[in-house]
Amino acid sequence: MDDTLYCIFSSLPFCICLCWWLILLLRRDAVDSAAHRYLSLLAFTCMVLYFCHALFFNGEEIPLFRAVYYFCHLAVFPLFWIYIRALTEPDQLKLPAGWVLAPSVIAGVVLAVVVACGGSVDSLAIPIRIVFLVQLIVISVSVLRRLTVYDRKV
């Protein structure tokens, strides 16, 4: 495949998330809700994730961006859960929902320390994948339950 075409296709998810994030930012005054703010944060996190993804697939090996990639990778599903919770149960969101981001934050701190000490971020790939798999299962089940209850209400 042509290098230019490969670069375009590998950067396309980043461009799409960037467009959605900009659209959500421009609409923040028209739609003032917690769900909109969390959706904007989710779009920003996806944009950063896919930016790091595009760098990797275009041959840029920067350990700091790999650490940021892993952090965003672990933060996407918890942010999605917070968004769905803000959308379906806006009254109950007053309780702190940020605790679901704890694995992402802990992994981000550990990865930052590893990068600062000159270690390889790839050595933590297996534990990060395990945490992601657990998050994926737990959050998917929780979101499915919340959306089913919300659908019955509507």
N, CA, C and O of each residue as an XYZ file, in Angstrom:
616
protein
N       0.850     -1.183      0.000
C       0.000      0.000      0.000
C       0.891      1.240      0.000
O       1.950      1.247      0.627
N       0.479      2.244     -0.674
C       1.207      3.502     -0.740
C       1.339      4.095      0.658
O       0.397      4.037      1.447
N       2.517      4.673      0.973
C       2.764      5.224      2.305
C       1.801      6.348      2.664
O       1.372      6.455      3.813
N       1.465      7.175      1.703
C       0.540      8.278      1.965
C      -0.847      7.754      2.297
O      -1.499      8.232      3.226
N      -1.284      6.785      1.542
C      -2.588      6.187      1.799
C      -2.614      5.476      3.157
O      -3.594      5.562      3.898
N      -1.533      4.784      3.461
C      -1.417      4.118      4.760
C      -1.477      5.136      5.903
O      -2.144      4.907      6.912
N      -0.784      6.247      5.741
C      -0.779      7.309      6.752
C      -2.175      7.889      6.933
O      -2.596      8.153      8.059
N      -2.886      8.086      5.848
C      -4.239      8.630      5.924
C      -5.158      7.676      6.666
O      -5.888      8.089      7.566
N      -5.127      6.400      6.294
C      -6.015      5.431      6.923
C      -5.657      5.179      8.389
O      -6.546      4.957      9.211
N      -4.369      5.210      8.723
C      -3.993      4.989     10.118
C      -4.290      6.210     10.987
O      -4.383      6.090     12.208
N      -4.437      7.373     10.375
C      -4.757      8.591     11.121
C      -6.248      8.922     11.123
O      -6.674      9.830     11.837
N      -7.033      8.214     10.349
C      -8.455      8.506     10.212
C      -9.232      8.445     11.536
O     -10.031      9.347     11.788
N      -9.042      7.433     12.397
C      -9.773      7.440     13.672
C      -9.466      8.680     14.518
O     -10.354      9.224     15.175
N      -8.200      9.124     14.498
C      -7.841     10.345     15.223
C      -8.598     11.541     14.657
O      -9.139     12.345     15.417
N      -8.641     11.666     13.348
C      -9.321     12.803     12.717
C     -10.815     12.804     13.029
O     -11.395     13.859     13.283
N     -11.438     11.632     13.012
C     -12.861     11.540     13.315
C     -13.134     11.928     14.761
O     -14.075     12.673     15.035
N     -12.321     11.432     15.690
C     -12.506     11.788     17.107
C     -12.221     13.264     17.340
O     -12.880     13.896     18.166
N     -11.248     13.823     16.624
C     -10.968     15.252     16.728
C     -12.176     16.068     16.277
O     -12.550     17.044     16.928
N     -12.785     15.667     15.162
C     -13.977     16.373     14.680
C     -15.116     16.289     15.692
O     -15.763     17.296     15.978
N     -15.367     15.099     16.234
C     -16.440     14.954     17.224
C     -16.156     15.767     18.474
O     -17.065     16.377     19.037
N     -14.895     15.781     18.919
C     -14.550     16.556     20.103
C     -14.772     18.051     19.854
O     -15.296     18.758     20.715
N     -14.374     18.523     18.677
C     -14.582     19.937     18.349
C     -16.074     20.273     18.261
O     -16.497     21.330     18.729
N     -16.862     19.392     17.671
C     -18.314     19.616     17.598
C     -18.906     19.687     18.998
O     -19.722     20.563     19.283
N     -18.506     18.781     19.862
C     -19.010     18.782     21.240
C     -18.566     20.037     21.995
O     -19.325     20.583     22.795
N     -17.346     20.490     21.743
C     -16.881     21.728     22.384
C     -17.673     22.937     21.910
O     -18.019     23.809     22.706
N     -17.956     22.989     20.628
C     -18.715     24.117     20.095
C     -20.155     24.129     20.585
O     -20.787     25.184     20.620
N     -20.674     22.985     20.959
C     -22.065     22.887     21.430
C     -22.181     22.930     22.947
O     -23.278     22.765     23.478
N     -21.084     23.147     23.654
C     -21.133     23.080     25.119
C     -22.019     24.152     25.749
O     -22.559     23.935     26.833
N     -22.180     25.295     25.100
C     -23.063     26.329     25.639
C     -24.525     26.027     25.356
O     -25.398     26.379     26.149
N     -24.796     25.381     24.236
C     -26.175     25.057     23.872
C     -26.719     23.893     24.696
O     -27.914     23.840     24.990
N     -25.855     22.978     25.061
C     -26.266     21.796     25.819
C     -25.467     21.779     27.110
O     -24.310     21.360     27.129
N     -26.086     22.234     28.182
C     -25.383     22.290     29.457
C     -25.883     21.154     30.343
O     -26.843     21.313     31.097
N     -25.223     20.018     30.242
C     -25.577     18.882     31.085
C     -24.313     18.122     31.438
O     -23.290     18.233     30.762
N     -24.404     17.354     32.499
C     -23.260     16.545     32.914
C     -22.932     15.501     31.857
O     -21.763     15.218     31.594
N     -23.977     14.925     31.247
C     -23.751     13.909     30.224
C     -22.957     14.484     29.047
O     -22.079     13.812     28.505
N     -23.259     15.706     28.657
C     -22.544     16.333     27.544
C     -21.079     16.559     27.901
O     -20.194     16.341     27.074
N     -20.823     16.995     29.129
C     -19.434     17.200     29.558
C     -18.657     15.881     29.562
O     -17.504     15.839     29.132
N     -19.283     14.812     30.043
C     -18.602     13.518     30.067
C     -18.407     12.956     28.664
O     -17.401     12.300     28.392
N     -19.354     13.207     27.783
C     -19.188     12.777     26.397
C     -18.039     13.539     25.738
O     -17.285     12.969     24.950
N     -17.906     14.822     26.060
C     -16.781     15.617     25.540
C     -15.455     15.077     26.056
O     -14.484     14.981     25.305
N     -15.414     14.727     27.329
C     -14.197     14.159     27.909
C     -13.877     12.803     27.279
O     -12.713     12.493     27.024
N     -14.897     12.006     27.032
C     -14.699     10.725     26.370
C     -14.162     10.926     24.950
O     -13.252     10.212     24.530
N     -14.709     11.876     24.220
C     -14.238     12.151     22.859
C     -12.794     12.642     22.873
O     -12.005     12.274     22.003
N     -12.444     13.472     23.858
C     -11.058     13.947     23.977
C     -10.110     12.785     24.271
O      -9.032     12.692     23.683
N     -10.516     11.905     25.179
C      -9.678     10.753     25.523
C      -9.496      9.837     24.319
O      -8.397      9.339     24.074
N     -10.573      9.615     23.566
C     -10.470      8.802     22.344
C      -9.566      9.467     21.316
O      -8.814      8.793     20.612
N      -9.642     10.788     21.231
C      -8.797     11.513     20.291
C      -7.317     11.325     20.646
O      -6.497     11.062     19.766
N      -6.980     11.460     21.925
C      -5.593     11.279     22.360
C      -5.165      9.824     22.128
O      -4.052      9.564     21.671
N      -6.055      8.882     22.447
C      -5.764      7.460     22.233
C      -5.431      7.187     20.772
O      -4.433      6.533     20.470
N      -6.268      7.688     19.867
C      -6.039      7.433     18.452
C      -4.886      8.248     17.878
O      -4.311      7.862     16.860
N      -4.540      9.361     18.506
C      -3.342     10.095     18.101
C      -2.106      9.243     18.387
O      -1.224      9.106     17.539
N      -2.055      8.676     19.591
C      -0.930      7.795     19.949
C      -0.933      6.551     19.065
O       0.125      6.052     18.683
N      -2.111      6.060     18.747
C      -2.265      4.905     17.865
C      -1.698      5.224     16.479
O      -0.974      4.414     15.901
N      -2.026      6.394     15.954
C      -1.528      6.799     14.637
C      -0.008      6.962     14.654
O       0.669      6.577     13.700
N       0.529      7.531     15.735
C       1.984      7.663     15.839
C       2.654      6.296     15.781
O       3.640      6.107     15.069
N       2.111      5.351     16.533
C       2.700      4.013     16.582
C       2.671      3.346     15.206
O       3.677      2.795     14.761
N       1.517      3.397     14.533
C       1.408      2.721     13.246
C       2.107      3.454     12.115
O       2.261      2.903     11.025
N       2.530      4.681     12.355
C       3.314      5.402     11.350
C       4.798      5.408     11.690
O       5.567      6.187     11.127
N       5.199      4.534     12.617
C       6.621      4.319     12.873
C       7.257      5.179     13.934
O       8.476      5.129     14.100
N       6.492      5.964     14.659
C       7.055      6.803     15.712
C       7.036      6.025     17.029
O       5.967      5.783     17.589
N       8.189      5.641     17.514
C       8.298      4.898     18.773
C       8.773      5.841     19.879
O       9.975      6.024     20.072
N       7.831      6.432     20.597
C       8.150      7.342     21.687
C       7.557      6.745     22.962
O       6.336      6.626     23.069
N       8.392      6.369     23.929
C       7.879      5.701     25.128
C       6.821      6.508     25.882
O       5.878      5.932     26.422
N       6.966      7.819     25.923
C       5.977      8.644     26.623
C       4.607      8.515     25.977
O       3.598      8.419     26.676
N       4.560      8.511     24.650
C       3.275      8.370     23.960
C       2.695      6.968     24.138
O       1.475      6.799     24.137
N       3.552      5.973     24.290
C       3.061      4.620     24.565
C       2.427      4.579     25.952
O       1.412      3.911     26.149
N       3.024      5.295     26.923
C       2.441      5.368     28.268
C       1.104      6.101     28.236
O       0.151      5.678     28.891
N       1.025      7.190     27.485
C      -0.228      7.933     27.344
C      -1.281      7.066     26.654
O      -2.457      7.104     27.014
N      -0.853      6.290     25.666
C      -1.760      5.381     24.966
C      -2.371      4.380     25.942
O      -3.585      4.175     25.943
N      -1.541      3.761     26.767
C      -2.050      2.780     27.728
C      -2.991      3.431     28.739
O      -4.007      2.844     29.109
N      -2.656      4.639     29.183
C      -3.536      5.343     30.118
C      -4.901      5.588     29.482
O      -5.932      5.289     30.086
N      -4.910      6.125     28.277
C      -6.178      6.409     27.593
C      -6.930      5.129     27.277
O      -8.159      5.091     27.347
N      -6.203      4.091     26.932
C      -6.808      2.798     26.636
C      -7.586      2.285     27.855
O      -8.671      1.723     27.709
N      -7.034      2.478     29.042
C      -7.705      2.043     30.266
C      -8.780      3.026     30.726
O      -9.624      2.662     31.544
N      -8.770      4.245     30.227
C      -9.734      5.252     30.683
C     -10.996      5.313     29.826
O     -12.002      5.868     30.269
N     -10.975      4.765     28.626
C     -12.096      4.915     27.704
C     -13.373      4.253     28.235
O     -14.422      4.896     28.266
N     -13.309      3.004     28.647
C     -14.521      2.330     29.105
C     -15.056      2.912     30.415
O     -16.271      3.062     30.541
N     -14.214      3.245     31.393
C     -14.766      3.919     32.579
C     -15.431      5.253     32.254
O     -16.459      5.584     32.844
N     -14.867      6.021     31.333
C     -15.504      7.277     30.940
C     -16.825      7.026     30.233
O     -17.776      7.790     30.393
N     -16.883      5.963     29.456
C     -18.136      5.584     28.809
C     -19.183      5.233     29.869
O     -20.346      5.614     29.745
N     -18.768      4.506     30.911
C     -19.679      4.147     31.996
C     -20.188      5.396     32.715
O     -21.378      5.494     33.014
N     -19.304      6.345     32.991
C     -19.708      7.584     33.652
C     -20.684      8.357     32.764
O     -21.664      8.914     33.257
N     -20.419      8.392     31.464
C     -21.323      9.071     30.524
C     -22.708      8.423     30.530
O     -23.718      9.122     30.607
N     -22.759      7.103     30.451
C     -24.046      6.410     30.459
C     -24.759      6.641     31.786
O     -25.977      6.818     31.815
N     -24.020      6.640     32.861
C     -24.632      6.895     34.177
C     -25.183      8.314     34.236
O     -26.277      8.525     34.758
N     -24.451      9.282     33.714
C     -24.935     10.668     33.705
C     -26.147     10.826     32.803
O     -27.003     11.674     33.056
N     -26.226     10.027     31.766
C     -27.338     10.092     30.834
C     -28.591      9.417     31.394
O     -29.696      9.938     31.244
N     -28.425      8.274     32.029
C     -29.576      7.484     32.474
C     -30.005      7.782     33.907
O     -31.177      7.620     34.246
N     -29.077      8.212     34.747
C     -29.381      8.487     36.159
C     -28.770      9.821     36.579
O     -27.868      9.846     37.416
N     -29.241     10.920     36.019
C     -28.598     12.210     36.314
C     -28.700     12.618     37.782
O     -27.831     13.338     38.275
N     -29.737     12.178     38.491
C     -29.887     12.554     39.898
C     -28.915     11.813     40.791
O     -28.506     12.337     41.827
N     -28.539     10.612     40.414
C     -27.657      9.802     41.248
C     -26.185     10.060     40.967
O     -25.326      9.468     41.620
N     -25.874     10.921     40.020
C     -24.475     11.188     39.673
C     -23.779     12.074     40.689
O     -22.571     12.292     40.598
N     -24.524     12.585     41.653
C     -23.913     13.445     42.662
C     -22.887     12.681     43.489
O     -21.953     13.274     44.030
N     -23.060     11.368     43.586
C     -22.045     10.554     44.241
C     -20.821     10.505     43.339
O     -20.962     10.483     42.116
N     -19.630     10.488     43.913
C     -18.444     10.490     43.053
C     -18.378      9.241     42.177
O     -18.398      8.116     42.677
N     -18.302      9.452     40.892
C     -18.237      8.348     39.938
C     -16.816      8.150     39.418
O     -16.562      7.234     38.634
N     -15.904      8.993     39.845
C     -14.533      8.926     39.360
C     -13.739      7.734     39.850
O     -12.638      7.483     39.359
N     -14.275      6.992     40.809
C     -13.550      5.832     41.330
C     -13.306      4.783     40.251
O     -12.367      3.995     40.362
N     -14.130      4.759     39.217
C     -13.928      3.767     38.157
C     -12.697      4.090     37.316
O     -12.211      3.244     36.565
N     -12.196      5.313     37.447
C     -10.979      5.696     36.731
C      -9.712      5.340     37.507
O      -8.606      5.581     37.025
N      -9.862      4.775     38.695
C      -8.706      4.448     39.539
C      -7.691      3.546     38.837
O      -6.497      3.837     38.902
N      -8.108      2.455     38.163
C      -7.097      1.633     37.471
C      -6.324      2.417     36.410
O      -5.125      2.200     36.235
N      -6.991      3.314     35.709
C      -6.317      4.121     34.685
C      -5.299      5.057     35.313
O      -4.177      5.193     34.825
N      -5.704      5.700     36.405
C      -4.812      6.645     37.071
C      -3.612      5.919     37.660
O      -2.477      6.378     37.531
N      -3.866      4.782     38.308
C      -2.762      4.010     38.893
C      -1.808      3.536     37.792
O      -0.590      3.651     37.924
N      -2.371      3.010     36.718
C      -1.527      2.570     35.601
C      -0.763      3.745     35.003
O       0.407      3.608     34.644
N      -1.421      4.903     34.893
C      -0.742      6.083     34.361
C       0.435      6.519     35.217
O       1.488      6.880     34.692
N       0.261      6.485     36.533
C       1.353      6.857     37.440
C       2.489      5.848     37.339
O       3.657      6.231     37.262
N       2.153      4.558     37.340
C       3.183      3.517     37.227
C       3.923      3.653     35.902
O       5.150      3.570     35.866
N       3.193      3.860     34.824
C       3.827      4.005     33.516
C       4.712      5.248     33.451
O       5.784      5.214     32.846
N       4.272      6.340     34.069
C       5.094      7.557     34.089
C       6.395      7.317     34.850
O       7.455      7.790     34.442
N       6.311      6.584     35.953
C       7.517      6.269     36.723
C       8.443      5.369     35.909
O       9.656      5.577     35.894
N       7.880      4.376     35.238
C       8.691      3.472     34.413
C       9.398      4.250     33.298
O      10.586      4.043     33.048
N       8.664      5.142     32.633
C       9.267      5.940     31.562
C      10.335      6.879     32.120
O      11.394      7.046     31.516
N      10.056      7.496     33.278
C      11.023      8.417     33.888
C      12.304      7.699     34.307
O      13.388      8.282     34.277
N      12.174      6.445     34.694
C      13.345      5.664     35.106
C      14.057      5.011     33.922
O      15.082      4.351     34.097
N      13.521      5.191     32.732
C      14.160      4.650     31.539
C      13.790      3.212     31.245
O      14.432      2.568     30.415
N      12.772      2.697     31.904
C      12.338      1.318     31.676
C      11.476      1.195     30.443
O      11.128      2.186     29.802
N      11.137     -0.037     30.124
C      10.308     -0.317     28.954
C       8.841     -0.406     29.359
O       8.476     -1.158     30.262
N       8.022      0.362     28.686
C       6.588      0.355     28.950
C       5.979     -0.974     28.516
O       4.967     -1.407     29.067
N       6.594     -1.614     27.533
C       6.066     -2.875     27.011
C       6.088     -3.996     28.041
O       5.353     -4.974     27.900
N       6.917     -3.873     29.074
C       6.964     -4.911     30.104
C       5.666     -4.968     30.901
O       5.379     -5.973     31.550
N       4.879     -3.892     30.854
C       3.604     -3.851     31.583
C       2.407     -4.110     30.677
O       1.266     -3.918     31.096
N       2.645     -4.536     29.455
C       1.554     -4.723     28.498
C       0.588     -5.821     28.944
O      -0.624     -5.652     28.812
N       1.083     -6.920     29.459
C       0.204     -8.028     29.868
C      -0.690     -7.619     31.041
O      -1.899     -7.836     30.966
N      -0.148     -7.031     32.135
C      -1.048     -6.597     33.213
C      -2.079     -5.565     32.759
O      -3.218     -5.579     33.227
N      -1.693     -4.687     31.866
C      -2.629     -3.679     31.367
C      -3.740     -4.342     30.548
O      -4.900     -3.942     30.639
N      -3.393     -5.333     29.767
C      -4.411     -6.053     28.991
C      -5.378     -6.804     29.902
O      -6.572     -6.879     29.613
N      -4.869     -7.357     30.994
C      -5.734     -8.060     31.944
C      -6.698     -7.082     32.606
O      -7.892     -7.360     32.719
N      -6.177     -5.934     33.045
C      -7.037     -4.910     33.655
C      -8.077     -4.438     32.642
O      -9.244     -4.265     32.992
N      -7.668     -4.230     31.400
C      -8.605     -3.797     30.369
C      -9.699     -4.838     30.145
O     -10.866     -4.479     29.989
N      -9.343     -6.106     30.126
C     -10.328     -7.165     29.919
C     -11.340     -7.200     31.063
O     -12.540     -7.351     30.833
N     -10.854     -7.062     32.287
C     -11.760     -7.030     33.445
C     -12.681     -5.814     33.356
O     -13.887     -5.928     33.575
N     -12.117     -4.658     33.038
C     -12.929     -3.448     32.868
C     -13.971     -3.641     31.778
O     -15.134     -3.280     31.957
N     -13.569     -4.196     30.676
C     -14.470     -4.408     29.548
C     -15.676     -5.245     29.952
O     -16.811     -4.902     29.621
N     -15.440     -6.325     30.656
C     -16.527     -7.223     31.057
C     -17.433     -6.548     32.082
O     -18.651     -6.521     31.907
N     -16.852     -6.005     33.143
C     -17.646     -5.405     34.224
C     -18.436     -4.201     33.725
O     -19.624     -4.078     34.023
N     -17.807     -3.331     32.985
C     -18.477     -2.112     32.533
C     -19.517     -2.438     31.463
O     -20.578     -1.815     31.437
N     -19.245     -3.377     30.597
C     -20.238     -3.749     29.583
C     -21.501     -4.303     30.216
O     -22.608     -3.966     29.797
N     -21.342     -5.151     31.221
C     -22.508     -5.697     31.913
C     -23.267     -4.589     32.638
O     -24.496     -4.536     32.583
N     -22.543     -3.714     33.312
C     -23.180     -2.611     34.042
C     -23.917     -1.668     33.095
O     -25.048     -1.269     33.373
N     -23.291     -1.313     31.992
C     -23.923     -0.415     31.015
C     -25.160     -1.069     30.406
O     -26.189     -0.418     30.227
N     -25.055     -2.338     30.093
C     -26.204     -3.045     29.527
C     -27.380     -3.053     30.504
O     -28.527     -2.858     30.101
N     -27.097     -3.274     31.771
C     -28.159     -3.250     32.785
C     -28.777     -1.859     32.901
O     -29.999     -1.714     32.928
N     -27.925     -0.843     32.968
C     -28.439      0.527     33.104
C     -29.278      0.929     31.897
O     -30.328      1.554     32.050
N     -28.825      0.578     30.713
C     -29.589      0.942     29.515
C     -30.889      0.164     29.414
O     -31.881      0.685     28.904
N     -30.902     -1.068     29.889
C     -32.146     -1.839     29.890
C     -33.174     -1.237     30.841
O     -34.351     -1.117     30.502
N     -32.721     -0.862     32.030
C     -33.632     -0.218     33.013
C     -34.114      1.119     32.464
O     -35.291      1.452     32.593
N     -33.226      1.877     31.861
C     -33.592      3.183     31.299
C     -34.595      3.015     30.148
O     -35.541      3.794     30.022
N     -34.381      2.013     29.329
C     -35.295      1.744     28.210
C     -36.683      1.402     28.724
O     -37.681      1.812     28.131
N     -36.758      0.667     29.804
C     -38.067      0.319     30.387
C     -38.756      1.548     30.956
O     -39.980      1.656     30.886
N     -37.986      2.478     31.521
C     -38.569      3.720     32.048
C     -39.158      4.567     30.930
O     -40.247      5.126     31.056
N     -38.421      4.646     29.849
C     -38.850      5.491     28.722
C     -40.005      4.823     28.025
O     -40.527      5.356     27.046
